Amino acid sequence: MPQSFKEAVLTIGEISDCYSPGLRALGANSIKIEVSNTRKLNGRVFLENCLQSRFSGENLWDYCFGYSDRAWFAEVHPAQTSEVETMIKKLNRRKKWLKTNGKPLNEIKAEKAFIWIASGKTAILPNSRQHRKAIESGLKPISKLML
């Protein structure tokens, strides 16, 4: 049965203590996400920080947030050709976690839930093998997410 974003987070033991309301808790990265209706915001989880002890030494996806009770996953990361493999690894780890421990969030994730937000200028060569791999993985860096 579908549940709210907050309920989904609170049912996942390893992240239940990491729920925060709104997006301001994203700190400086809050400016990278803009929503048309703030009433539809359902909170956020700083996944990288929350799961760091469990996945020690691994690069983890940064944030999960709820908008219209759908789960979105945002990664603020340099958008450079040399970073594409890292981003694909992060994406695959997050998807694997969602199929196991994160099932409640997986059940309510948005259609295009995984967003790569460039931390600076995008510098991925458009005709490169890395660009093709990123697109095939569903990752295309954007400068700002607007919902």
C-alpha positions, 0 to 999 in steps of 0.5 A: 500500500502506498504511503507518504514520504515521511512514513516510508522514511520512518519505516526504514530503520537505518535512516528513520532518525535522519528525516528532516522537514523541508529542503533547507536542511540541504544547506548550501545545496538547497539553492539547487532545487526549486519547487513551484509549490512548497506545500508539496514538500514532504521532507528530506534525508541526507542519505550520504551522511546517514548511511556513511557508517554502514557503507564506510569508504563507499561513494554514496548518493547524497539526498532523498527528498519527498515532493508530492509524496514521491521520493526523489534522489538528488546528487550534487556532484561535479559534472565532468567526464572523469566523474561519470563512472563514479556517478554510475556506481553511486546510482547502481548502489542506490538502486540496489539499496532501494530493492533491499533495505529501502523498499518503502522509498522504492515503492513511492519513487518518482518516475525519473527519480535520480537527478544529477545536479552539477555542483559547478559547470558541466564539462562532459564532452558530448561525443564521448563514451562517458556521455553515452554511458551517462545517458544510457544510465539515465543520468544527465547532469542539470544545473538546477532541479525545478519541480 
